[in-house]
């Protein structure tokens, strides 16, 4: 059973594009369906971590909005951070589901019990993960991954109950 989702940002939670205004302010777009899936995953008792190579106040804000418990930015050794996180949570790697789209995610993906890449992940990653999703990064790939995992975890009823039983 997957208990921890590990997410890359650029190319997974976002489309991988970084836009700068004339003033040098960074902009990213996130998919609302990914967000609803993440927040519901958390509400049914699972955990989420972001491990990303860049630093961004936008990502910090989005993580807080979604209830993401573990945020690691500016990480160049994602494998080390994942090992430390899993150990600190008392989990095993087989309980980790991870999504990444490029070579800097490879070691992290190979450690995870269940690995995913968006449809537009680089071919070297597609050839090494368990599942290449049909959605592109930033366009519902994370939600697609969550939907697969809640079914594999037999958590569909709990996932739906968050919204059906909501008052």
N, C-alpha and C positions, 0 to 999 in steps of 0.2 A: 504494500500500500504506500502510495506517495503521500508524504506529510509535509514536505517542504518544496515549494517552487522557487527556482532560481532564475532570475530574468536578466538578460542583457537589455540595454536601453536602445542605443542607436542601431536600427535595422531590425529590431524585434518589437519593443514597445513603441518606437517611432519608425517612420519610413527611412530613417538613416540620413535624412537631409538636415543640415544645420543652416539656418538663415540668420544673417546678421543685418541689423538696421544700419543706417548711415552713422549712427552714434556708437556702433559696435555692440549693441544689445542682441543677445542670442535669442532665437525663437525655435520652438519645436512643436509638433502637433502629436496628439495622442488619440487613440481610438476609444470612443466612449464604451463600446461593447467589451473591449479588453478590460477597461476599468471596472465595469459592472461585474464581469467574471472574477476579477481579482478580489474585489471587495466582498463578494459573496463567498468565494473560497475561504477567505479569512473568517467570515461570520460563521461558517460551519466548523470552525476549529482547526483549520490548517494554517500553515505559516508561509510567508513569502519573503524572499530576499532579492534585492537588486545588487548585482555586482557589475560595475561598469568601469570602463577605462577612463572616462572623462569626468570632470567635475562640473556640476550645473545646479544652480539654485532652482531652476525649473523642475528638474528631476526630484530634488528634495521636496518641493511643494507637492508634486504629483504623488510621491510616495506617502506623504502625510495624509493627503486627501483619501487615499485608497486603503489606509490602515496597514501599509507595508511595514513590518516590524524591524527589518534588518536592511540597512542601506549602506553600501560600500562604494564610494566613488574614488576616482583617480587610481584605480587598481590596475597594476600591470601584471601581477601574478594572481590570476583568478583562481587557479588551482589551490594555492596556499590558503587563500581567504576562504574558499569553500571547505577545505579540510578543517580549518579552525572553527568555522561556523557549525558544521555538522557535529564536531566533537563537543563544542560548548552546549549544543542543544540535546546532547545525548542520543543522537540519531545515527543511523547507518547510511552509507551512500546509496544502498538499494531503496531508501525511502525518499530520495531526492529526484525531482523532475527538473530538467533544465532546458532552457532555450537559448540558442546563440546563432549568429549568422555569418561569422567570419573567423579567420584563423586565430585571432586572439582569444576566442572562446573554446578552441579545440580541446585543450587539456581539461577544462572544467566539464565539458560535455562528455568526455570519455570517462570521467569519474562518476557521473550521475547514474543512478539506477535506470532512469528513463530519459532519453535525450531527443530533442526536437530542433528543427530549424524551419524558418519560414520558407515558403515556396521560392523566394528570391535570395535565399542563403547561398553563399558561394558553393560551387560544385564539390570542393574538397571537404566541406562540412556535410553537404547532402550525402556524400558517399560514406560518412562515418557515424551518422546519427541513427537512432532507431526509427524516427518518423520525420519525413519531410512533409510539412503541412501544405494544404491547398491555398491558404491565404498568404499574402505577402506581409512582411514586417510593417507594423503601423496600420495595417488594414485588417485586423481581426485575427492574426496568427496566435496571439496569446490566448484569446478567448477560445479558439479552436483547440488549442492544447489543453486548456482547462476542461472543456467539454469532454475530451477524450479521457482525461484523468479522473473526472468525477464518475464517469461510467465504469472505468476500470477499478476504481475504489469502491464501487457500489454506494456512492453518495448522492445519486441523482435526486432521491426523495428529499434528503436534507437540503440540498441545493435549491430545489423548487420550493420547499417549505418556507424558506426565508422570504419569498415573495408571495406565495399563495396565502400563508398564514399571517402576513403583515397586516397590521391594522393602522 
